[in-house]
């Protein structure tokens, strides 16, 4: 396993190791373990995470934390341990895969309707305010002014309803679905609600990171594919997926999405083949 587990030597601008070991583990589980539906040895996961600079102790702690959250279950075979996804773990990763791989596809025409949510939290309840902001932001909402949240996807009303109910804010919240009126400027509202300049910078960084990447060996392709998915999985939580007519001209998110889907299809066979090689070697050990 020494050669197989060695970190690829291809040129790269930065590492994935700045992220948490657990987050990277979830990427590996979703990309390689979920499609197979078979157990995977601890040593395989530890070796793959080591390619990204994750130390063995951190990798094992990530496995333990993931198991404690009931996403994984362990099985001892002699002196060795292997891991399987639990039914909740499979559901979690399947939903995540649907969101990741479906993100960036053409959403179709927009009917011009906005979903507006009015909900305010007292300044004294800062933790609650932070949780509300985080969850609504993840759901694609932006806030052009305090207490007002908007989304260009009216179908997200049920998701917004679940968020405010879970947080005990449903009695104070109100929602409306309507077109923008004559007063004010719609583009100015969008600019106030979302920092599209910063988001575009993230997309441009993604393009710079992967456009010129040409992995050669199986280990390099597995490494590149994992990085690709790991970096892309952030965008569904950062990008509100606004209609094209609300976005700046030559929006880099379109180019980034095309790059992700093209590279993912291009690299997938070799990455999966190398994963199979790693797991076969562990089975024979």
Order of alpha helices (4+ residues) and beta strands (2+ residues): alpha-alpha-beta-alpha-alpha-beta-beta-alpha-beta-alpha-beta-beta-alpha-beta-alpha-alpha-alpha-alpha-alpha
